[in-house]
């Protein structure tokens, strides 16, 4: 089995220390030189590890006389299988959520939605696009493409509430790099990492909507927890 890169190993160890509260929010991490000596690696390897943790929102770096690398509070956890929607879970964790509507009307669907619906000759369809801010920071982009004929069965946002009776979600999560437009909308640096969720919304077993969710990694952690098996 191939050996994992050292920058991954270092990042996992630092993440473990933060999760175990060996490093609390606001605590200063060892310096780059100390980490180089501890793990016997090049400074570039250490910087790569810290870049990874910074992208996840687990650490913050500050420059200047009082600068350094500091542990941050871990982002709230969102359970994709929970009875409550994304936003309800964030609000329960004490996060203030505001939603801005970026677009509401008809437009040509993205290729992924066309493939999901299996209808190659689709024209403009009902589409709604939202920007969700957490504690006044742009955090989530959501695009809801509604299959023609299903408009009455799909709510504005799939993130605000849990799935009502007869409605189910199927999510595919992939890491992604933000486009130039997405960086602008989410106030991210160039080519920043994102968590991308392709969500299929089924109503009474039929595909009714295709949803794209782009989530900043420092906005929330995603978890999938299955229900316990029945006896």
C-alpha positions in Angstrom: 0.0 0.0 0.0 1.3 3.4 -0.9 2.5 5.6 1.9 0.5 8.7 2.6 2.3 12.0 1.9 3.9 13.6 5.0 1.9 16.8 4.6 -1.3 14.8 5.0 0.1 13.0 8.1 1.1 16.3 9.7 -2.2 17.9 8.9 -4.1 14.9 10.5 -2.0 15.1 13.6 -2.6 18.8 14.1 -6.3 18.3 13.4 -6.4 15.6 16.0 -4.8 17.9 18.6 -7.4 20.6 17.9 -10.3 18.1 18.0 -9.0 16.6 21.2 -8.7 20.1 22.7 -5.0 19.8 23.2 -5.1 23.0 21.3 -8.1 25.2 22.1 -9.5 28.0 20.0 -7.1 30.9 20.1 -4.1 28.8 21.1 -0.9 29.3 19.1 0.4 26.3 17.2 4.1 25.4 17.2 6.1 27.6 14.7 7.0 26.3 11.3 10.6 25.7 12.5 9.3 23.7 15.5 7.1 21.6 13.2 10.0 21.0 10.8 12.1 19.7 13.7 9.2 17.6 15.2 8.4 15.8 12.0 11.8 15.9 10.3 10.5 17.3 7.1 11.2 20.3 4.8 9.6 23.7 5.6 7.6 23.5 2.4 6.0 20.3 3.6 4.9 22.0 6.8 3.5 24.9 4.9 1.5 22.6 2.7 0.0 21.0 5.8 -0.9 24.4 7.2 -2.4 25.5 3.9 -4.7 22.5 4.0 -5.9 23.2 7.6 -6.4 26.9 6.8 -8.6 25.9 3.8 -10.6 23.7 6.1 -11.1 26.7 8.5 -9.4 24.9 11.4 -6.5 27.4 11.8 -5.9 31.1 11.2 -2.6 32.7 10.3 -1.7 36.2 11.3 1.3 38.3 10.4 3.3 40.9 12.4 4.8 40.9 15.9 1.9 39.1 17.5 1.4 36.9 14.4 1.6 33.1 14.1 -0.7 30.2 13.4 -3.7 29.8 15.8 -6.3 27.2 16.3 -9.9 28.2 15.5 -13.2 26.8 16.7 -14.2 23.9 14.5 -17.0 24.7 12.0 -20.4 23.4 13.0 -21.4 19.9 11.9 -24.1 19.4 9.4 -25.7 15.9 9.3 -26.9 15.2 5.8 -29.2 12.5 7.2 -30.7 14.6 9.9 -34.4 15.3 10.3 -33.6 19.0 10.1 -32.3 21.0 7.1 -28.9 22.6 6.7 -30.0 26.0 7.9 -31.9 24.8 10.9 -28.8 22.9 12.0 -26.6 25.9 11.6 -29.0 28.1 13.6 -29.2 25.5 16.4 -25.4 25.7 16.5 -25.7 29.4 17.2 -25.0 30.6 13.6 -27.0 33.5 12.3 -28.1 32.7 8.7 -29.3 35.2 6.1 -30.5 34.3 2.6 -30.3 36.5 -0.5 -32.1 35.5 -3.7 -29.7 35.9 -6.6 -32.1 34.8 -9.4 -35.7 33.6 -9.7 -37.1 32.8 -13.1 -36.5 30.6 -16.1 -33.1 29.9 -17.6 -31.3 27.1 -19.5 -30.4 24.4 -17.1 -26.7 23.3 -16.6 -25.6 20.2 -18.3 -25.6 18.2 -15.1 -29.3 18.9 -14.6 -30.1 17.9 -18.2 -28.3 14.6 -17.7 -30.1 14.0 -14.4 -33.5 14.7 -15.9 -32.7 12.6 -19.0 -34.4 15.1 -21.3 -32.0 16.4 -23.9 -34.4 18.9 -25.5 -35.1 20.9 -22.4 -35.6 24.6 -22.9 -35.4 27.2 -20.1 -36.8 25.8 -16.8 -37.7 27.3 -13.4 -34.5 28.1 -11.6 -33.8 29.7 -8.2 -30.4 30.7 -7.0 -29.5 31.7 -3.4 -26.6 33.0 -1.4 -26.7 31.9 2.2 -24.6 34.0 4.6 -23.5 32.7 8.0 -22.7 35.3 10.6 -22.7 37.9 7.8 -20.1 35.9 5.8 -21.0 34.5 2.3 -20.9 30.7 2.9 -23.2 28.7 0.7 -24.3 29.0 -2.9 -27.4 27.0 -3.9 -29.0 26.6 -7.3 -32.4 24.8 -7.6 -33.4 23.6 -11.1 -37.0 22.3 -11.1 -38.0 19.6 -13.6 -40.9 20.8 -15.8 -44.2 19.8 -14.4 -42.9 19.6 -10.8 -43.0 23.3 -10.0 -45.8 22.9 -7.4 -43.9 20.2 -5.5 -40.5 21.8 -5.0 -40.0 24.5 -2.3 -37.8 27.5 -2.9 -34.7 26.2 -1.1 -33.8 22.6 -0.3 -31.6 23.8 2.7 -34.2 25.6 4.9 -36.2 22.7 6.2 -36.1 18.9 6.4 -37.6 16.9 3.6 -41.4 16.8 4.0 -43.4 13.6 3.7 -42.9 12.0 0.3 -39.8 14.0 -0.5 -36.3 12.5 -0.3 -32.8 13.7 -1.1 -29.9 11.9 -2.8 -26.6 13.7 -2.3 -23.2 13.3 -4.1 -20.4 15.2 -2.4 -17.1 16.0 -4.2 -14.2 18.3 -3.4 -13.9 21.2 -5.9 -12.1 24.3 -6.7 -14.0 27.6 -6.9 -14.4 29.3 -10.2 -13.6 33.0 -10.6 -17.3 33.9 -10.2 -17.7 31.6 -7.2 -14.7 33.2 -5.5 -16.2 36.6 -6.0 -19.6 35.5 -4.7 -18.2 33.7 -1.6 -15.4 36.2 -1.0 -12.7 33.5 -1.4 -9.2 33.7 -2.7 -8.4 32.5 -6.2 -8.9 28.8 -6.8 -10.0 28.2 -3.2 -11.3 24.7 -2.3 -15.1 24.1 -2.0 -17.4 21.3 -0.9 -19.7 20.6 -3.9 -23.0 18.8 -3.3 -25.1 17.5 -6.2 -28.6 16.9 -4.7 -31.4 15.1 -6.5 -34.8 15.8 -5.0 -37.3 13.1 -5.4 -41.1 13.5 -4.8 -43.0 10.3 -4.3 -40.1 8.5 -6.0 -39.9 10.7 -9.0 -37.0 13.1 -9.7 -38.4 16.6 -9.3 -35.4 18.9 -8.9 -31.6 19.0 -9.3 -29.8 21.2 -6.8 -26.2 22.3 -6.7 -24.8 23.4 -3.3 -21.4 25.0 -3.0 -20.2 25.2 0.6 -17.1 26.9 2.0 -15.1 24.3 4.0 -14.8 26.8 6.9 -18.6 27.3 7.0 -19.5 23.7 8.1 -18.3 20.2 8.3 -20.4 17.5 6.6 -21.4 14.2 8.2 -23.4 11.3 7.0 -24.8 9.2 9.8 -26.9 6.2 9.0 -29.8 5.1 11.2 -29.2 2.0 13.4 -30.3 -1.3 11.9 -33.5 -2.6 13.2 -33.4 -5.8 15.2 
